[in-house]
Amino acid sequence: MHVLLTNDDGIAAPGLRALENAVIQLGWHYTIVAPAMEQSQCGHRVTTHQILQVETLAENRNAVHGTPADCVRLALFALDLKPDLVLSGINAGGNMGQDLVISGTVAAAREAAYHGIRSMALSHYMIRELAVDWQRTAAWMAEIVQETYAQDHPPSTFWNINLPHLPAERMALPPRILCQPARSPLNVSYSFSKDMQGYIYSASYASRPRDEGSDVEACFSGNVAVSLLRI
């Protein structure tokens, strides 16, 4: 079992370290090919007219000066990796509903699915007032990934999984809810800054609509939101 690990928060992100720990717990062989710098909300952008530089930091650890989708393409077609599974994350923040077209985390899993490789996008919804227990997150993700990988995975699909943010005393893995991406748009707002002579994005992620049966409703209710997405 060979797993390709990537993300959009950058190769030094704590979420990627947690994902690495989850794969180690499963006893799977892995290679990291992740952006050298944060690439959040870059969507499915790819680099085709510039040189892509790759730094080999260790035998199984590569930093790419490009996007998450670039990382998957380079892993497959330049570094000659042949993974059985691609895991993208664990993103520091949710990726649900309208986020799916914006997220670099999701784009990496989608890129793998385009090439016929099983993949999962993994994210952790954040509540500002709560600290993140990345050790607990790694343990939860190890169980979730193993459970999800064992399920039927039709061609041209990939999984999108979002963890809820729960208090530290909640150690048991929450229920997994199979759901669809929310359809309602984000509550977008802007404020004008006279000093900067421009508009500043000021929407609240936590106040977004909780469509019935959606990933947002499931995750915001304290469950693990699990969606099977088709490319």
C-alpha positions in Angstrom: 0.0 0.0 0.0 1.6 3.3 -1.2 -0.1 6.6 -0.3 0.7 10.0 -1.7 0.2 12.8 0.8 -0.3 16.4 -0.2 -2.2 19.5 1.0 -2.7 23.2 0.3 -1.5 24.6 3.6 2.1 23.9 2.8 4.6 21.2 3.6 5.3 22.5 7.2 1.6 22.6 8.1 0.5 20.8 11.3 -2.4 19.2 9.5 0.0 17.5 7.1 2.0 16.2 10.0 -1.2 14.8 11.6 -2.1 13.1 8.3 1.4 11.6 8.1 0.9 10.3 11.7 -2.4 8.8 10.7 -0.8 6.9 7.8 2.0 5.7 10.1 -0.6 4.4 12.5 -2.1 2.4 9.6 1.3 1.0 8.7 1.1 2.2 5.1 4.1 3.3 3.1 3.8 7.0 2.0 5.5 9.8 0.0 4.8 13.5 0.6 4.7 15.8 -2.4 3.3 19.1 -1.0 3.5 22.8 -1.8 6.6 24.6 -0.4 4.4 27.5 0.7 0.7 27.9 1.6 -1.6 27.7 -1.4 -5.0 28.0 0.3 -8.1 28.8 -1.8 -6.1 28.5 -5.1 -8.7 26.1 -6.5 -7.6 23.8 -9.3 -5.0 26.2 -10.7 -2.1 24.4 -12.5 1.3 25.7 -13.6 2.0 25.3 -17.4 4.0 28.3 -18.5 6.6 28.5 -15.7 9.3 26.2 -14.4 8.2 24.0 -11.4 10.9 23.6 -8.9 10.9 20.6 -6.5 13.1 20.4 -3.4 13.8 16.9 -2.0 13.8 17.4 1.8 14.1 13.8 2.6 13.8 10.4 0.9 10.0 10.6 1.0 9.4 14.3 1.4 9.2 16.8 -1.5 8.4 20.5 -1.5 6.9 21.8 -4.8 6.9 25.5 -5.7 3.5 25.2 -7.1 -0.2 24.4 -6.4 -1.7 21.2 -4.9 -2.9 20.1 -8.3 0.7 20.6 -9.6 1.9 18.4 -6.7 -0.3 15.5 -7.9 0.6 15.9 -11.5 4.3 16.1 -10.7 4.1 13.0 -8.4 2.5 11.0 -11.2 4.3 12.2 -14.3 7.6 13.6 -13.2 8.5 11.8 -10.0 7.1 8.5 -11.4 5.2 7.6 -8.2 2.4 5.0 -8.5 0.2 5.5 -5.4 -2.7 3.3 -4.6 -4.4 6.3 -2.8 -4.0 10.0 -2.7 -4.8 11.8 0.6 -5.0 15.6 0.6 -5.0 17.5 3.9 -5.6 17.7 6.7 -6.8 21.2 5.9 -6.9 23.7 8.7 -10.5 24.8 8.1 -13.6 23.2 6.5 -14.1 22.5 2.8 -17.8 22.2 2.2 -20.5 23.3 -0.2 -19.2 26.3 -2.2 -15.7 25.7 -0.9 -15.3 22.7 -3.2 -14.4 24.8 -6.3 -12.2 27.2 -4.3 -10.2 24.7 -2.2 -6.7 23.6 -3.2 -7.1 20.6 -0.8 -10.1 19.4 -2.8 -8.4 20.1 -6.1 -5.6 17.8 -5.3 -8.0 14.9 -4.6 -10.0 15.8 -7.8 -6.8 15.8 -9.9 -6.0 12.3 -8.7 -9.5 11.1 -9.5 -9.1 12.5 -13.1 -6.2 10.1 -13.5 -8.1 7.1 -12.1 -6.5 7.1 -8.7 -8.5 6.7 -5.5 -8.4 9.8 -3.4 -9.8 11.7 -0.4 -9.8 15.4 0.6 -9.6 15.7 4.3 -10.4 18.9 6.3 -10.9 20.0 9.9 -13.6 22.7 10.5 -12.2 25.3 12.9 -13.9 27.2 15.8 -11.7 30.1 16.8 -12.2 29.7 20.5 -11.1 26.0 20.6 -7.6 24.8 20.3 -6.9 22.1 17.8 -5.8 18.7 19.1 -3.8 17.4 16.2 -2.9 14.2 18.0 -6.6 13.4 18.4 -7.2 14.4 14.8 -4.5 12.0 13.5 -6.2 9.1 15.5 -9.6 10.0 14.1 -8.3 10.3 10.6 -6.5 6.9 10.7 -9.8 5.3 11.6 -11.9 7.3 9.0 -9.4 6.8 6.2 -9.2 3.0 6.8 -13.0 2.8 7.0 -13.6 4.9 3.9 -11.0 3.1 1.8 -12.8 -0.2 2.5 -16.0 1.1 1.0 -17.1 0.9 -2.6 -15.4 3.6 -4.6 -16.9 4.0 -8.1 -14.8 5.2 -11.0 -14.6 9.0 -11.5 -15.4 9.8 -7.8 -13.5 10.9 -4.8 -14.3 11.4 -1.1 -14.5 14.7 0.7 -14.4 14.4 4.5 -14.8 17.2 7.1 -14.1 16.7 10.8 -16.1 18.8 13.3 -14.3 20.9 15.9 -15.1 19.5 19.3 -13.9 20.2 22.9 -10.8 18.5 24.1 -12.7 16.1 26.4 -14.5 14.5 23.4 -12.1 11.7 22.5 -14.5 9.3 20.8 -14.7 9.5 17.1 -18.0 11.3 16.1 -20.6 9.6 13.9 -19.9 9.6 10.2 -22.8 11.1 8.1 -23.0 10.5 4.4 -24.2 13.8 2.9 -24.3 16.1 -0.1 -22.5 19.4 -0.5 -24.5 22.4 0.7 -26.0 24.4 -2.2 -26.7 27.7 -0.5 -24.0 30.3 -1.1 -21.7 31.7 1.6 -22.9 34.9 3.3 -20.4 37.2 1.5 -19.9 40.8 2.7 -17.3 43.5 2.2 -16.3 46.7 4.0 -14.7 49.7 2.4 -11.3 50.8 3.8 -10.6 54.5 3.2 -7.0 54.0 4.3 -6.4 51.2 1.8 -8.8 52.6 -0.8 -10.4 49.2 -1.4 -12.8 46.6 -0.1 -12.0 44.0 2.7 -13.7 40.6 2.8 -15.5 40.2 6.1 -17.9 37.3 5.9 -18.5 34.8 8.7 -17.8 31.2 7.9 -19.6 29.9 11.0 -22.9 31.7 10.1 -23.3 30.1 6.6 -26.6 28.4 5.9 -27.0 24.8 7.2 -28.9 23.2 4.3 -30.9 20.2 5.4 -29.0 17.0 4.7 -25.8 18.9 3.7 -22.2 18.6 4.7 -22.4 21.9 6.5 -25.4 20.7 8.6 -23.6 17.4 9.4 -20.2 19.0 10.4 -21.6 22.0 12.2 -23.8 19.6 14.3 -20.7 17.8 15.6 -20.6 14.9 13.1 -18.0 13.8 10.5 -19.4 15.0 7.1 -18.6 12.4 4.4 -19.4 13.1 0.7 -18.7 11.1 -2.4 -18.1 13.6 -5.2 -18.1 12.8 -8.9 -15.7 14.5 -11.3 
